[in-house]
Amino acid sequence: MANINLNVEGITCGGCEKSIRNALLANDGVSDATASHETGVVAIEYDDSKIKQEQLKQAIVDAGFDVAA
C-alpha cells in the first residue's frame, strides 16, 4: 500500500470532505481517503499497482476541487 497527502483547494465544509472521500473510494485500489476542510489536505491510502497518483488527482478534480501543484 502507498500513501499520499495532497493539498486541495475548495474544501470548505464536511460535505466537501464527504464528496472527495466518496469520489476517491469509488476507484478500485483506493482503500481509504480522508479530507480535511481545516487543513485543506486529502490523505489517501491506495494500491499503486491498481491506481496511479494522476488518477487520484483526476478523481478530485472531477469532484469539483482543485489539486494544488
C-alpha positions in Angstrom: 0.0 0.0 0.0 1.1 3.5 -0.7 0.1 6.8 1.0 -0.1 10.3 -0.4 -1.2 13.6 1.0 -2.5 16.2 -1.5 -3.2 19.9 -0.9 -6.6 20.6 -2.3 -8.3 23.9 -2.7 -12.0 24.5 -2.2 -12.7 22.2 0.7 -14.9 24.4 2.8 -17.1 22.0 4.8 -18.0 18.5 5.9 -20.0 18.0 2.7 -16.9 18.8 0.6 -14.9 16.3 2.6 -17.6 13.6 2.0 -17.7 14.3 -1.7 -13.9 13.9 -2.1 -13.9 10.8 0.0 -16.7 9.2 -2.0 -15.1 10.2 -5.3 -11.8 8.6 -4.3 -13.3 5.4 -2.8 -15.2 4.8 -6.0 -11.9 3.9 -7.6 -10.5 0.3 -7.5 -7.3 0.4 -5.5 -8.3 3.1 -3.0 -8.6 1.6 0.5 -9.0 4.8 2.5 -9.3 8.6 2.0 -9.7 11.4 4.4 -10.2 15.1 3.5 -9.9 18.0 6.0 -11.5 21.3 5.4 -9.4 22.7 8.3 -6.1 21.9 6.7 -7.0 21.5 3.0 -5.2 18.2 2.9 -6.5 14.9 1.5 -4.8 11.8 2.8 -5.2 8.7 0.6 -4.2 5.1 1.1 -4.1 3.2 -2.2 -2.6 0.2 -4.0 -0.2 1.8 -6.5 -0.3 -1.4 -8.7 -4.0 -0.7 -9.3 -4.2 3.1 -9.5 -1.7 5.9 -10.1 -1.3 9.3 -8.5 -2.6 11.1 -11.6 -5.8 9.1 -11.5 -6.3 10.1 -7.8 -5.8 13.7 -8.6 -8.2 13.5 -11.6 -10.9 12.0 -9.3 -10.6 15.0 -7.0 -10.8 17.4 -10.0 -13.8 15.5 -11.4 -15.5 16.0 -8.0 -15.1 19.8 -8.5 -12.0 20.6 -6.5 -8.5 21.9 -7.4 -5.4 20.0 -6.5 -2.5 22.3 -5.7 0.7 21.9 -7.6 
